[in-house]
Amino acid sequence: MGDDELSEIRKRRMAQLQQQAGQQQEELDQQQRLKQQMQMVLMQILEPDARERLNTIKLTKPEFAGAVEQQLVALAQSGRLKQKITDAQFKDVLRQLAPVKRDYSITRK
């Protein structure tokens, strides 16, 4: 292999890496824009108490909070929400979306 071949391979590899980095940056930017849009929608449909409750849930159960956020945004975009969601209404939504817990009882003999 000559020096020309090595430099050509390096140039191609560098261009490929730059292209991948650019694509990754675009994906991150798009995810950030979507997250910001979701937050704007949530600010419009949740009252401050309900939004505070959602933020608390985000700290303890981020996956569950993400699912709740998606449900609320879907409701808002479909036009099924006519007014802001109060804290009491938000509690009802959480009860409906929360997974069913099983009760275990242990008896000793």
Backbone hydrogen bonds, N-H to C=O, Kabsch-Sander energy under -0.5 kcal/mol:
donor,donor_aa,acceptor,acceptor_aa,energy
6,L,2,G,-2.1
7,S,3,D,-2.5
8,E,4,D,-2.0
9,I,5,E,-2.5
10,R,6,L,-2.5
11,K,7,S,-2.3
12,R,8,E,-2.5
13,R,9,I,-2.7
14,M,10,R,-2.7
15,A,11,K,-2.4
16,Q,12,R,-2.4
17,L,13,R,-2.5
18,Q,14,M,-2.3
19,Q,15,A,-2.1
20,Q,16,Q,-2.3
21,A,17,L,-2.4
22,G,18,Q,-2.2
23,Q,19,Q,-2.2
24,Q,20,Q,-2.5
25,Q,21,A,-2.2
26,E,22,G,-2.1
27,E,23,Q,-2.3
28,L,24,Q,-2.3
29,D,25,Q,-2.5
30,Q,26,E,-2.4
31,Q,27,E,-2.4
32,Q,28,L,-2.3
33,R,29,D,-2.3
34,L,30,Q,-2.4
35,K,31,Q,-2.3
36,Q,32,Q,-2.3
37,Q,33,R,-2.5
38,M,34,L,-2.4
39,Q,35,K,-2.2
40,M,36,Q,-2.2
41,V,37,Q,-2.2
42,L,38,M,-2.5
43,M,39,Q,-2.2
44,Q,40,M,-1.5
45,I,41,V,-1.7
46,L,42,L,-2.0
47,E,85,I,-2.3
51,R,47,E,-2.5
52,E,48,P,-2.3
53,R,49,D,-2.1
54,L,50,A,-2.3
55,N,51,R,-2.2
56,T,52,E,-1.9
57,I,53,R,-2.3
58,K,54,L,-2.2
59,L,55,N,-1.3
60,T,56,T,-1.3
61,K,57,I,-3.6
65,A,61,K,-2.4
66,G,62,P,-2.1
67,A,63,E,-2.0
68,V,64,F,-2.3
69,E,65,A,-2.7
70,Q,66,G,-2.3
71,Q,67,A,-2.1
72,L,68,V,-2.6
73,V,69,E,-2.6
74,A,70,Q,-2.3
75,L,71,Q,-2.3
76,A,72,L,-2.4
77,Q,73,V,-2.7
78,S,74,A,-1.8
79,G,75,L,-0.5
79,G,76,A,-0.8
80,R,75,L,-1.9
81,L,75,L,-0.6
82,K,80,R,-0.6
85,I,45,I,-3.7
86,T,84,K,-0.5
90,F,86,T,-2.4
91,K,87,D,-2.2
92,D,88,A,-1.7
93,V,89,Q,-2.1
94,L,90,F,-2.5
95,R,91,K,-2.3
96,Q,92,D,-2.0
97,L,93,V,-2.0
98,A,94,L,-1.9
104,Y,102,R,-0.5
107,T,105,S,-0.6
